[in-house]
Amino acid sequence: MEPEVFVERKKVSTDLFAEPTETEIEIIKEQAAALWRSGMKVEECLLELQDLDREIDRLAAEGRKDEANRLIERFNALCDQARLYLYYLVIHREAVGFRRHPDMAKIYPIPPKRAPIR
């Protein structure tokens, strides 16, 4: 005799082509919105990294090394933060069922850290 848990599972419809319920649609919408927010955190870091990169180059060209080096420290910390947010995004994707992430590095190109200006 089968345990009740297995009997109950057999009663649940597994028709993959059935229309989703309103609750399922709401769950899917929330998952999509949450994934979007996770991706936006990475994108915000990347945009700030681009701005910092330009500012560092400008300061270096003007000979303002100390200011440039302070921004390089911020740039490098932001690279670490972007990598962490990308890691969180991959984990988040896996939690909602995406098992492959082949283009994440292309979609979110995190630059290498910069060396201090001597």
C-alpha positions as CSV (number, residue, x, y, z in Angstrom):
1,M,0.0,0.0,0.0
2,E,1.3,3.5,-1.0
3,P,1.8,6.2,1.6
4,E,-0.9,9.0,1.4
5,V,1.6,11.5,0.2
6,F,2.3,9.6,-3.0
7,V,-1.4,9.0,-3.5
8,E,-2.1,12.8,-3.2
9,R,0.7,13.5,-5.6
10,K,-0.9,11.3,-8.2
11,K,-4.1,13.3,-8.0
12,V,-2.3,16.6,-8.9
13,S,-2.6,17.3,-12.6
14,T,0.8,17.4,-14.3
15,D,-0.6,18.6,-17.7
16,L,2.1,21.0,-18.9
17,F,-0.2,22.5,-21.5
18,A,-2.9,23.5,-19.1
19,E,-3.7,27.2,-18.7
20,P,-1.9,28.6,-15.6
21,T,-4.1,29.7,-12.7
22,E,-4.2,33.4,-11.7
23,T,-2.0,32.6,-8.7
24,E,0.6,30.9,-11.0
25,I,0.6,34.0,-13.2
26,E,1.1,36.3,-10.2
27,I,4.0,34.1,-9.1
28,I,5.6,34.1,-12.5
29,K,5.2,37.9,-12.7
30,E,6.9,38.4,-9.3
31,Q,9.7,36.0,-10.3
32,A,10.3,38.0,-13.5
33,A,10.2,41.3,-11.6
34,A,12.7,40.0,-9.0
35,L,15.0,38.8,-11.7
36,W,14.8,42.1,-13.4
37,R,15.8,43.9,-10.1
38,S,18.7,41.5,-9.6
39,G,20.0,42.3,-13.1
40,M,19.5,46.0,-12.6
41,K,21.9,45.9,-9.6
42,V,24.6,44.5,-11.8
43,E,23.8,47.1,-14.6
44,E,23.9,50.0,-12.2
45,C,27.4,48.9,-11.0
46,L,28.5,48.6,-14.7
47,L,27.2,52.1,-15.5
48,E,29.0,53.6,-12.5
49,L,32.2,51.7,-13.4
50,Q,32.1,53.3,-16.9
51,D,31.7,56.8,-15.3
52,L,34.5,56.1,-12.9
53,D,36.8,54.8,-15.7
54,R,36.3,58.0,-17.7
55,E,36.9,60.2,-14.6
56,I,40.0,58.3,-13.6
57,D,41.4,58.7,-17.2
58,R,40.6,62.4,-17.1
59,L,42.3,62.9,-13.7
60,A,45.3,60.9,-14.7
61,A,45.7,63.0,-17.9
62,E,45.6,66.2,-15.8
63,G,48.3,64.8,-13.5
64,R,46.0,64.5,-10.5
65,K,47.3,61.1,-9.4
66,D,46.1,61.2,-5.8
67,E,42.5,61.9,-6.8
68,A,42.7,59.3,-9.6
69,N,44.0,56.7,-7.1
70,R,41.1,57.3,-4.7
71,L,38.7,56.7,-7.6
72,I,40.7,53.6,-8.6
73,E,40.1,52.2,-5.1
74,R,36.4,52.9,-5.5
75,F,36.5,51.4,-9.0
76,N,38.1,48.2,-7.7
77,A,35.6,47.9,-4.8
78,L,32.8,48.4,-7.3
79,C,34.2,45.6,-9.5
80,D,34.0,43.3,-6.5
81,Q,30.5,44.4,-5.8
82,A,29.4,43.9,-9.4
83,R,30.9,40.4,-9.4
84,L,29.0,39.6,-6.2
85,Y,25.7,40.9,-7.6
86,L,26.3,38.9,-10.8
87,Y,26.8,35.8,-8.6
88,Y,23.6,36.6,-6.8
89,L,21.8,36.9,-10.1
90,V,23.0,33.5,-11.3
91,I,21.9,32.0,-8.0
92,H,18.5,33.7,-8.4
93,R,18.2,32.4,-11.9
94,E,18.9,28.9,-10.7
95,A,16.3,29.3,-7.9
96,V,13.6,30.0,-10.5
97,G,14.6,27.2,-12.8
98,F,17.2,28.5,-15.2
99,R,20.1,26.0,-15.1
100,R,22.4,27.4,-17.8
101,H,24.0,30.8,-17.9
102,P,26.3,30.8,-20.9
103,D,26.2,34.5,-21.9
104,M,26.2,36.2,-18.5
105,A,29.8,37.4,-19.0
106,K,28.8,38.9,-22.3
107,I,25.6,40.5,-21.1
108,Y,27.3,41.9,-18.0
109,P,30.9,42.5,-18.9
110,I,32.7,43.4,-15.6
111,P,36.0,45.1,-16.3
112,P,39.2,44.0,-14.7
113,K,40.5,45.9,-11.6
114,R,42.8,48.9,-12.3
115,A,46.3,49.3,-10.9
116,P,47.1,52.4,-8.9
117,I,48.9,55.2,-10.8
118,R,52.5,55.6,-9.8
